[in-house]
Amino acid sequence: MAKSIMIQGTMSNAGKSLIAAGLCRVFCQDGLKVAPFKAQNMALNSFITKEGLEMGRAQVVQAEAACVEPSVLMNPILLKPTSDMGSQVIVNGEVRAQMSAREYFRIKKTLMPEVMKAYGMLSETHDVIVIEGAGSPAEINLKDADVFVNMGMAKAAKAPVMLVGDIDRGGVFAQLYGTTALLDPDERAMVKGLIINKFRGDESILTPGLKQLEALTGIPVVGVVPYVHLDIDDEDSLSERLENKPAALVDIAVMRLPRLSNFTDFRTLEAIDGVSVRYVSSVREFGEPDLVILPGTKNTMADLLWLRSGGLEAKILRFADSGGAVFGICGGYQMLGKELNDPHGVEHGGTLRGMGLLPVKTTFAGQKTRTRVTGAFGTLSGAFSALSKLPFEGYEIHMGVTESGAPIAEIVDAVTGAAKQDGAVHGNVCGSYVHGILDGDAVAGALVRALADRKGVDPDLLGKISGETHKQEQYDLLADTIRGHLDMNAVYRILKEGV
């Protein structure tokens, strides 16, 4: 059975996901077979495994860092918010139900056997399990429901805990001391190390505070991790990459929808020198882009109404009418059509006029399409002609069925082997259901060079990049940061001694 260690945070976005990913990479580099685990994830960024099952993107990142294939065993429960009060509940990679927060809390304890079965299967085949918590373990109003999120999971797995505080937000000593003070004595005894994360400046100025913190809590500080800029997929929309950026030689505007999902589709485009990928949430931010992308969303109809009410839909329509290039992915593709129908109330209910830029209609159904695919673009013209015949791979994850007029590609279901047509094109407007269709090196490179050429910019001024090489370099840089700023001897001692 595997040894385990758990990374908990004093709050959401304290950086525990990246600390966990960094430890996964370090353990992998040290020759251990390591797997990540997070019993319950709440995020709109998800991933489809090779078996066609859905899991949270954070554990995919950690699995890649750990040098292992992502598996739903690493994230048995995924909550995908559809409103402020409800989520789609996914268990073991498959949709279980749409539930309000109250309904989910009512049945949560019944899911513990499935969580422990997944954890047990991972534990049997790995040397180390790096477990990630969620939010804070000191949410005392939710403690009764913490059966497998923070301390409940630590107890079940007999995992020692390292607690991460975010100094960049301020008050890190209060965060760490207050969190440990609110824990029950048996829970506090499981916290074996404290980590200060996202520090900027001279670490020596922290020394008096670190000593006092250790004296107050009786828990050693095992490291101060600096604020580092790494190009690694983030867990959710708290990501810094969604902040608006200045335009570059080639300027791509992605609509920052309220229920934006899978913005990781654009990571290769973001990594090319000379290309700006800006996330736009207002008419004022729209600028003069070379390409507009409508990304995926967890609620297409509600987000289309948001675009419409804020004036961004009109801005996109004028942009397309003037010959501007527009690409929609998944929910963004659905928005570009003539009509959206939701007869069963899957999303918003009723019928809604689409943007009318593509000759398609979408009907939402209760059955989710969920699979990995490979494919190749057909013969395209206009702004996207450079993509003609290029291969791609990705995944589908949507509730809608779209009647397409002029498909852009033929794709093959990696699970069933069935072939079908995907997407639609009309002039300089394209849409596809495939997440990741623009993420491959060949496709991303051809697209930005074509956009540069169309703009009159020398394409040779743009950088060249291998998305996979770049990603692995970033994981190694993360591991270097962890090794350089955590006491790894102490971490290994905590791992060995357990609880």
C-alpha positions as CSV (number, residue, x, y, z in Angstrom):
1,M,0.0,0.0,0.0
2,A,1.1,3.5,-0.8
3,K,2.4,6.1,1.7
4,S,0.3,9.3,1.5
5,I,0.7,13.0,2.3
6,M,-2.0,15.6,2.1
7,I,-1.8,19.2,1.0
8,Q,-4.4,21.4,2.6
9,G,-4.8,25.2,2.3
10,T,-6.0,28.0,4.5
11,M,-8.3,29.1,1.7
12,S,-9.2,28.5,-1.9
13,N,-6.4,29.5,-4.3
14,A,-3.7,29.4,-1.7
15,G,-1.7,27.4,-4.2
16,K,-2.2,23.9,-2.9
17,S,-2.9,22.5,-6.4
18,L,0.5,23.6,-7.7
19,I,2.3,22.6,-4.5
20,A,0.8,19.1,-4.9
21,A,1.8,19.0,-8.6
22,G,5.3,20.1,-7.7
23,L,5.6,17.3,-5.1
24,C,4.3,14.8,-7.7
25,R,7.0,15.8,-10.1
26,V,9.7,15.6,-7.4
27,F,8.6,12.2,-6.3
28,C,8.6,11.0,-9.9
29,Q,12.1,12.4,-10.5
30,D,13.2,10.5,-7.4
31,G,12.0,7.2,-8.9
32,L,8.8,6.8,-7.0
33,K,5.5,5.8,-8.6
34,V,3.3,8.6,-7.5
35,A,-0.4,9.5,-8.1
36,P,-2.4,12.6,-7.2
37,F,-5.8,12.3,-5.5
38,K,-8.6,14.8,-4.7
39,A,-11.8,13.2,-3.5
40,Q,-14.0,16.1,-4.5
41,N,-13.2,18.8,-7.0
42,M,-15.4,21.8,-7.9
43,A,-14.4,23.3,-11.2
44,L,-15.6,24.0,-14.7
45,N,-12.3,23.0,-16.3
46,S,-12.6,19.3,-16.9
47,F,-10.9,16.6,-18.9
48,I,-12.0,13.4,-20.7
49,T,-9.9,10.3,-20.0
50,K,-9.0,7.7,-22.7
51,E,-11.9,5.7,-21.4
52,G,-14.3,8.5,-22.0
53,L,-14.8,9.5,-18.4
54,E,-14.8,13.0,-16.9
55,M,-12.5,14.4,-14.2
56,G,-11.1,17.7,-12.9
57,R,-8.3,19.4,-14.8
58,A,-6.2,20.0,-11.6
59,Q,-5.7,16.3,-11.1
60,V,-4.8,15.9,-14.8
61,V,-2.1,18.5,-14.4
62,Q,-0.9,16.6,-11.3
63,A,-0.9,13.3,-13.1
64,E,1.1,14.8,-16.0
65,A,3.6,16.1,-13.4
66,A,3.7,12.7,-11.8
67,C,4.4,11.1,-15.2
68,V,1.3,8.9,-15.1
69,E,-1.9,8.6,-17.2
70,P,-4.8,10.6,-15.8
71,S,-7.5,8.4,-14.3
72,V,-10.9,9.2,-12.7
73,L,-9.6,7.2,-9.7
74,M,-7.6,10.4,-9.0
75,N,-10.8,12.5,-8.8
76,P,-13.9,10.4,-8.1
77,I,-16.3,13.3,-7.5
78,L,-16.4,16.4,-9.7
79,L,-18.9,19.2,-9.1
80,K,-19.5,21.5,-12.1
81,P,-21.4,24.6,-11.0
82,T,-24.4,25.5,-13.3
83,S,-25.7,28.3,-11.0
84,D,-24.9,30.0,-7.7
85,M,-26.9,27.3,-5.9
86,G,-26.5,24.1,-7.9
87,S,-24.0,21.8,-9.7
88,Q,-23.9,18.9,-12.0
89,V,-22.6,16.0,-9.8
90,I,-20.2,13.6,-11.6
91,V,-19.2,10.4,-9.8
92,N,-16.5,8.2,-11.2
93,G,-16.5,10.1,-14.4
94,E,-20.2,9.9,-15.2
95,V,-23.0,12.3,-14.5
96,R,-25.0,11.3,-11.4
97,A,-27.5,14.2,-11.2
98,Q,-28.1,17.9,-11.2
99,M,-28.3,18.9,-7.5
100,S,-28.7,22.0,-5.4
101,A,-26.1,22.5,-2.7
102,R,-28.6,21.4,0.0
103,E,-29.4,18.2,-2.0
104,Y,-25.8,17.4,-2.4
105,F,-24.9,17.8,1.3
106,R,-27.8,15.5,2.1
107,I,-26.3,12.6,0.0
108,K,-22.6,13.4,0.4
109,K,-21.9,10.9,3.1
110,T,-23.3,8.1,0.9
111,L,-20.5,8.7,-1.6
112,M,-17.7,7.9,0.9
113,P,-17.5,4.2,0.0
114,E,-16.9,5.1,-3.7
115,V,-14.2,7.7,-2.7
116,M,-12.4,5.1,-0.6
117,K,-12.7,2.5,-3.3
118,A,-11.0,4.8,-5.8
119,Y,-8.3,5.7,-3.2
120,G,-7.7,2.1,-2.4
121,M,-7.2,1.1,-6.0
122,L,-4.6,3.9,-6.5
123,S,-2.9,2.9,-3.2
124,E,-2.5,-0.7,-4.4
125,T,-0.6,0.3,-7.5
126,H,1.5,3.3,-6.4
127,D,4.3,4.1,-3.9
128,V,3.0,7.5,-2.9
129,I,-0.3,9.3,-3.1
130,V,-0.3,13.1,-2.9
131,I,-3.8,14.1,-1.7
132,E,-5.1,17.6,-2.2
133,G,-7.7,19.2,0.0
134,A,-10.4,21.7,-1.0
135,G,-11.0,25.2,0.4
136,S,-10.0,25.3,4.1
137,P,-10.2,22.6,6.8
138,A,-11.4,25.3,9.3
139,E,-14.8,25.9,7.8
140,I,-16.4,25.1,11.1
141,N,-19.9,25.6,9.7
142,L,-19.3,22.8,7.3
143,K,-17.3,20.4,9.5
144,D,-20.1,17.9,9.8
145,A,-20.1,17.5,6.0
146,D,-16.3,17.1,5.8
147,V,-16.4,13.4,5.2
148,F,-13.8,13.3,2.5
149,V,-12.7,16.8,1.6
150,N,-10.1,17.9,4.1
151,M,-9.6,16.3,7.6
152,G,-12.2,13.7,6.9
153,M,-10.1,12.4,4.0
154,A,-6.8,12.8,5.9
155,K,-8.2,10.6,8.7
156,A,-9.6,8.0,6.3
157,A,-6.3,7.7,4.4
158,K,-4.2,8.1,7.6
159,A,-2.3,10.9,5.7
160,P,-0.1,13.5,7.5
161,V,-1.1,17.1,6.4
162,M,1.0,20.0,5.3
163,L,-0.9,23.3,5.5
164,V,-0.4,26.0,2.8
165,G,-0.9,29.7,3.5
166,D,-1.0,32.5,0.8
167,I,1.3,35.4,1.9
168,D,0.5,37.3,-1.4
169,R,-3.0,38.1,-0.1
170,G,-1.7,39.2,3.3
171,G,-2.2,38.0,6.8
172,V,-0.4,34.7,6.3
173,F,0.5,34.2,9.9
174,A,-3.1,34.8,11.0
175,Q,-4.2,32.4,8.2
176,L,-2.0,29.6,9.5
177,Y,-2.4,30.2,13.2
178,G,-6.2,30.7,12.9
179,T,-6.7,27.6,10.8
180,T,-4.8,25.4,13.2
181,A,-6.5,27.0,16.2
182,L,-9.9,26.1,14.8
183,L,-9.1,22.5,14.3
184,D,-10.1,19.8,16.8
185,P,-7.1,18.5,18.8
186,D,-6.9,15.2,16.9
187,E,-7.0,17.1,13.6
188,R,-4.3,19.6,14.7
189,A,-2.1,16.6,15.6
190,M,-2.3,15.5,11.9
191,V,-0.7,18.8,10.7
192,K,3.0,18.0,10.4
193,G,4.2,21.0,8.5
194,L,3.3,24.6,7.5
195,I,4.1,26.1,4.1
196,I,4.1,29.8,3.2
197,N,3.4,30.2,-0.4
198,K,3.7,33.0,-3.1
199,F,6.3,35.0,-1.2
200,R,8.0,38.0,-2.9
201,G,11.2,39.5,-1.4
202,D,13.9,38.7,1.1
203,E,13.0,35.5,3.0
204,S,15.2,36.6,6.0
205,I,12.7,39.3,7.0
206,L,10.2,36.5,7.7
207,T,12.4,34.7,10.2
208,P,11.1,36.3,13.5
209,G,7.5,35.6,12.4
210,L,8.3,32.0,11.4
211,K,9.9,31.3,14.8
212,Q,6.9,32.8,16.6
213,L,4.4,30.9,14.4
214,E,6.2,27.6,15.2
215,A,6.2,28.4,18.9
216,L,2.4,29.3,18.9
217,T,1.3,26.2,16.8
218,G,4.0,23.7,17.8
219,I,4.2,22.8,14.0
220,P,7.4,23.4,12.0
221,V,7.5,25.6,8.9
222,V,8.9,23.3,6.2
223,G,9.3,26.0,3.6
224,V,8.7,29.4,2.1
225,V,7.8,29.1,-1.6
226,P,8.4,32.2,-3.8
227,Y,5.8,33.7,-6.2
228,V,6.8,32.1,-9.5
229,H,5.4,32.6,-13.0
230,L,4.9,29.2,-14.5
231,D,2.8,28.3,-17.6
232,I,0.9,25.5,-16.0
233,D,-2.9,24.8,-16.4
234,D,-4.8,26.4,-13.5
235,E,-7.7,24.8,-11.7
236,D,-10.5,27.3,-12.3
237,S,-11.4,30.8,-13.2
238,L,-9.3,32.3,-10.4
239,S,-6.5,31.9,-12.9
240,E,-4.2,34.9,-13.5
241,R,-4.2,34.1,-17.1
242,L,-7.8,35.4,-17.4
243,E,-6.6,38.9,-16.5
244,N,-6.7,41.2,-19.5
245,K,-3.3,41.7,-21.3
246,P,-2.0,44.2,-23.8
247,A,-2.3,43.3,-27.5
248,A,0.7,41.8,-29.2
249,L,1.7,41.2,-32.9
250,V,-1.1,38.8,-33.3
251,D,-4.0,39.6,-31.0
252,I,-6.6,37.0,-30.0
253,A,-9.7,38.0,-28.0
254,V,-11.4,35.2,-26.0
255,M,-14.7,36.1,-24.5
256,R,-14.5,35.7,-20.7
257,L,-18.0,34.2,-20.2
258,P,-19.4,34.1,-16.7
259,R,-19.5,30.3,-16.8
260,L,-16.4,29.9,-18.9
261,S,-15.1,26.3,-19.0
262,N,-12.0,24.7,-20.4
263,F,-10.0,27.8,-21.1
264,T,-7.0,25.4,-21.1
265,D,-7.9,25.0,-24.8
266,F,-5.7,27.9,-25.6
267,R,-2.6,27.2,-23.7
268,T,-0.4,26.6,-26.8
269,L,-1.6,29.8,-28.4
270,E,-0.8,31.6,-25.1
271,A,2.8,30.3,-25.1
272,I,3.8,31.6,-28.6
273,D,6.0,34.7,-28.4
274,G,4.3,37.6,-30.3
275,V,0.8,36.3,-29.6
276,S,-1.6,37.8,-27.0
277,V,-4.5,35.8,-25.8
278,R,-6.7,38.4,-24.0
279,Y,-9.8,37.4,-22.0
280,V,-12.5,40.0,-22.7
281,S,-15.5,40.7,-20.5
282,S,-16.6,44.1,-21.8
283,V,-17.0,46.1,-25.0
284,R,-14.4,48.5,-23.6
285,E,-11.8,45.7,-23.6
286,F,-12.6,44.3,-27.1
287,G,-10.0,46.3,-28.9
288,E,-9.1,45.4,-32.5
289,P,-8.3,41.6,-32.4
290,D,-7.2,39.5,-35.3
291,L,-9.3,36.5,-34.1
292,V,-12.3,36.3,-31.7
293,I,-12.8,33.0,-29.9
294,L,-16.1,32.0,-28.1
295,P,-14.9,29.3,-25.6
296,G,-16.8,26.6,-23.8
297,T,-19.3,27.3,-21.1
298,K,-21.3,25.4,-18.6
299,N,-24.5,27.3,-19.5
300,T,-24.6,28.3,-23.2
301,M,-28.0,30.1,-23.1
302,A,-27.3,32.1,-20.0
303,D,-23.9,33.2,-21.2
304,L,-25.3,34.1,-24.7
305,L,-27.8,36.4,-22.9
306,W,-24.9,37.9,-20.9
307,L,-23.0,38.7,-24.2
308,R,-26.2,40.1,-25.6
309,S,-27.1,42.3,-22.6
310,G,-23.6,43.8,-22.3
311,G,-23.2,44.7,-26.0
312,L,-20.4,42.1,-26.8
313,E,-22.7,40.1,-29.1
314,A,-23.3,43.2,-31.2
315,K,-19.5,43.9,-31.2
316,I,-18.8,40.4,-32.4
317,L,-21.4,40.6,-35.1
318,R,-19.9,43.8,-36.5
319,F,-16.5,42.3,-36.3
320,A,-17.6,39.2,-38.3
321,D,-19.5,41.4,-40.8
322,S,-16.3,43.3,-41.5
323,G,-14.5,40.1,-42.3
324,G,-13.0,39.3,-38.9
325,A,-12.2,35.7,-38.0
326,V,-14.4,34.1,-35.4
327,F,-14.0,30.6,-33.9
328,G,-16.4,29.0,-31.4
329,I,-15.7,25.9,-29.4
330,C,-18.4,23.7,-27.8
331,G,-20.8,26.2,-26.1
332,G,-19.2,29.0,-28.1
333,Y,-20.0,27.0,-31.3
334,Q,-23.6,26.6,-30.2
335,M,-24.0,30.3,-29.6
336,L,-22.8,31.1,-33.2
337,G,-25.8,29.1,-34.7
338,K,-29.3,30.3,-35.5
339,E,-31.2,28.8,-32.6
340,L,-30.8,27.1,-29.3
341,N,-33.6,24.8,-28.0
342,D,-33.9,23.5,-24.5
343,P,-37.2,21.6,-24.3
344,H,-36.3,19.7,-21.2
345,G,-34.8,22.5,-19.1
346,V,-31.3,21.0,-19.3
347,E,-29.7,24.5,-19.1
348,H,-32.1,27.5,-19.3
349,G,-35.3,26.2,-20.8
350,G,-37.2,27.4,-23.8
351,T,-35.9,28.6,-27.2
352,L,-33.3,31.3,-27.7
353,R,-32.2,33.0,-30.9
354,G,-28.5,32.4,-31.6
355,M,-26.0,34.8,-33.1
356,G,-26.8,33.6,-36.6
357,L,-23.2,33.5,-37.8
358,L,-23.4,29.7,-38.6
359,P,-26.2,27.8,-40.3
360,V,-26.8,25.4,-37.4
361,K,-29.4,24.8,-34.7
362,T,-28.8,23.2,-31.3
363,T,-31.1,21.2,-29.1
364,F,-30.1,20.3,-25.6
365,A,-30.6,16.8,-24.4
366,G,-30.3,14.9,-21.1
367,Q,-27.5,12.7,-22.4
368,K,-24.0,14.1,-22.2
369,T,-21.6,13.4,-25.1
370,R,-18.3,12.6,-23.5
371,T,-15.4,11.1,-25.5
372,R,-11.9,11.6,-26.8
373,V,-11.5,12.1,-30.5
374,T,-9.0,12.4,-33.3
375,G,-9.6,14.0,-36.6
376,A,-8.5,16.3,-39.4
377,F,-9.8,19.6,-40.9
378,G,-11.4,19.4,-44.3
379,T,-10.7,21.9,-47.0
380,L,-11.3,25.4,-45.6
381,S,-11.2,28.8,-47.2
382,G,-10.7,32.4,-46.0
383,A,-9.2,33.1,-42.6
384,F,-8.9,29.4,-41.7
385,S,-7.6,28.1,-45.0
386,A,-4.2,27.3,-43.4
387,L,-5.8,24.7,-41.2
388,S,-7.0,22.6,-44.2
389,K,-6.1,18.9,-43.8
390,L,-4.2,19.4,-40.6
391,P,-4.8,16.6,-38.0
392,F,-5.8,17.3,-34.4
393,E,-7.0,15.5,-31.3
394,G,-9.1,16.5,-28.3
395,Y,-12.3,15.6,-26.6
396,E,-16.0,16.3,-26.7
397,I,-18.0,17.1,-23.6
398,H,-21.5,18.7,-24.1
399,M,-25.2,18.2,-23.7
400,G,-26.3,19.6,-27.0
401,V,-27.0,18.0,-30.4
402,T,-26.2,20.4,-33.3
403,E,-27.5,20.0,-36.9
404,S,-24.6,21.1,-39.0
405,G,-24.8,22.5,-42.6
406,A,-21.1,22.6,-43.7
407,P,-18.9,20.6,-41.3
408,I,-15.2,21.6,-40.8
409,A,-13.8,18.2,-40.0
410,E,-14.3,14.5,-39.7
411,I,-13.6,13.0,-36.3
412,V,-13.2,9.5,-34.9
413,D,-14.4,8.5,-31.5
414,A,-11.4,7.1,-29.7
415,V,-13.6,5.0,-27.5
416,T,-16.0,3.4,-30.0
417,G,-14.1,4.0,-33.3
418,A,-17.1,5.6,-34.9
419,A,-16.5,8.3,-37.4
420,K,-18.7,11.4,-37.8
421,Q,-18.7,15.0,-39.1
422,D,-18.0,17.9,-36.7
423,G,-18.6,21.6,-36.6
424,A,-19.6,24.1,-39.2
425,V,-18.1,26.9,-41.3
426,H,-19.5,30.0,-43.0
427,G,-17.1,32.5,-44.5
428,N,-14.6,33.5,-41.8
429,V,-16.6,31.9,-39.0
430,C,-15.9,28.4,-37.7
431,G,-17.3,26.3,-34.9
432,S,-16.4,22.9,-33.4
433,Y,-17.4,20.7,-30.5
434,V,-13.8,19.5,-30.0
435,H,-12.0,20.9,-27.0
436,G,-8.3,21.1,-27.8
437,I,-8.8,21.5,-31.5
438,L,-6.5,24.6,-31.5
439,D,-4.1,23.2,-29.0
440,G,-1.7,21.1,-31.1
441,D,1.6,22.6,-32.3
442,A,0.8,22.3,-36.0
443,V,-2.7,23.8,-35.8
444,A,-1.7,26.6,-33.4
445,G,1.4,27.4,-35.4
446,A,-0.5,27.5,-38.8
447,L,-3.3,29.6,-37.3
448,V,-1.2,32.3,-35.9
449,R,1.1,32.5,-38.9
450,A,-2.0,32.8,-41.1
451,L,-3.4,35.6,-38.9
452,A,0.0,37.4,-39.0
453,D,0.1,37.1,-42.8
454,R,-3.4,38.4,-43.1
455,K,-2.5,41.4,-40.9
456,G,0.6,42.2,-42.9
457,V,3.0,41.1,-40.1
458,D,6.0,39.0,-40.9
459,P,5.2,35.5,-39.5
460,D,8.9,34.9,-38.9
461,L,8.7,37.5,-36.1
462,L,6.5,35.0,-34.1
463,G,8.1,32.5,-31.8
464,K,8.1,28.7,-32.4
465,I,7.1,26.4,-29.7
466,S,6.5,22.7,-28.9
467,G,3.5,22.6,-26.6
468,E,4.5,19.2,-25.0
469,T,8.2,20.2,-24.6
470,H,7.1,23.5,-23.1
471,K,4.7,21.8,-20.7
472,Q,7.3,19.3,-19.4
473,E,9.8,22.1,-18.9
474,Q,7.3,24.0,-16.8
475,Y,6.8,20.9,-14.6
476,D,10.5,20.6,-14.1
477,L,10.8,24.3,-13.2
478,L,8.0,23.7,-10.7
479,A,9.9,20.8,-9.2
480,D,13.1,22.8,-9.0
481,T,11.2,25.5,-7.1
482,I,9.8,22.9,-4.7
483,R,13.2,21.4,-4.1
484,G,14.9,24.8,-3.6
485,H,12.4,26.1,-1.1
486,L,10.8,23.2,0.8
487,D,12.9,21.1,3.2
488,M,12.5,17.9,1.3
489,N,14.3,15.9,4.0
490,A,11.5,17.1,6.3
491,V,8.8,16.2,3.7
492,Y,10.2,12.7,3.3
493,R,10.3,12.3,7.1
494,I,6.7,13.4,7.3
495,L,5.8,10.9,4.5
496,K,7.7,8.1,6.2
497,E,6.4,8.6,9.8
498,G,2.8,9.3,8.7
499,V,0.3,9.9,11.5
